[in-house]
């Protein structure tokens, strides 16, 4: 099996649902390791997720755009 690469991040808050049909969830997460350790970024993720979960991000340099309220 290949070695997994990524950066662990802890979900701080769930901002809301996004996507054409609400299939993605926008979250704020805190980077736990690496050069961006301690930084809080906004990301979109798919699947069940809640505050306190630890996810593995393949890249920590990109951020999602803010969710628009209508």
C-alpha positions as CSV (number, residue, x, y, z in Angstrom):
1,X,0.0,0.0,0.0
2,X,1.3,3.5,-0.8
3,X,2.3,5.9,1.9
4,X,-0.5,8.4,2.6
5,X,0.3,12.1,2.3
6,X,-1.7,14.9,3.8
7,X,-2.1,17.3,6.6
8,X,-4.4,16.6,9.6
9,X,-6.9,19.4,10.4
10,X,-9.5,19.6,13.1
11,X,-13.0,20.8,12.2
12,X,-13.9,23.9,14.3
13,X,-17.3,24.9,13.0
14,X,-19.7,23.9,10.2
15,X,-20.5,27.0,8.3
16,X,-23.3,25.6,6.1
17,X,-24.3,23.6,3.0
18,X,-23.1,24.5,-0.4
19,X,-23.2,23.2,-4.0
20,X,-25.9,23.1,-6.5
21,X,-28.0,20.6,-4.5
22,X,-26.5,21.1,-1.0
23,X,-24.1,18.1,-1.4
24,X,-21.1,19.8,0.1
25,X,-20.5,21.2,3.5
26,X,-18.4,24.3,4.1
27,X,-16.3,24.1,7.3
28,X,-13.7,26.1,9.2
29,X,-10.7,23.9,10.2
30,X,-7.5,24.4,12.1
31,X,-4.3,22.9,10.7
32,X,-2.6,20.6,13.2
33,X,0.8,20.0,11.5
34,X,3.1,21.3,8.8
35,X,4.2,24.7,7.7
36,X,0.6,26.2,8.2
37,X,0.2,24.8,11.7
38,X,-2.4,26.7,13.8
39,X,-3.9,28.5,10.8
40,X,-7.7,28.4,10.4
41,X,-8.9,28.0,6.9
42,X,-12.3,27.5,5.2
43,X,-12.8,24.4,3.1
44,X,-15.6,22.5,1.3
45,X,-16.0,18.8,2.1
46,X,-18.3,16.0,1.0
47,X,-19.9,13.5,3.4
48,X,-21.0,13.5,7.0
49,X,-18.9,15.8,9.2
50,X,-19.3,17.6,12.5
51,X,-17.3,19.9,14.8
52,X,-14.4,18.1,16.5
53,X,-13.7,15.6,13.6
54,X,-10.1,15.3,12.3
55,X,-9.8,15.3,8.5
56,X,-6.7,14.9,6.3
57,X,-6.2,17.7,3.7
58,X,-4.1,17.0,0.7
59,X,-3.4,20.8,0.3
60,X,-3.5,23.6,2.8
61,X,-2.7,26.5,0.6
62,X,-6.2,26.9,-1.0
63,X,-9.3,28.3,0.7
64,X,-12.9,28.1,-0.3
65,X,-14.8,31.2,-1.1
66,X,-17.3,32.4,1.5
67,X,-20.8,31.1,1.5
68,X,-23.3,33.6,0.1
69,X,-26.5,34.2,2.0
70,X,-29.6,34.9,0.1
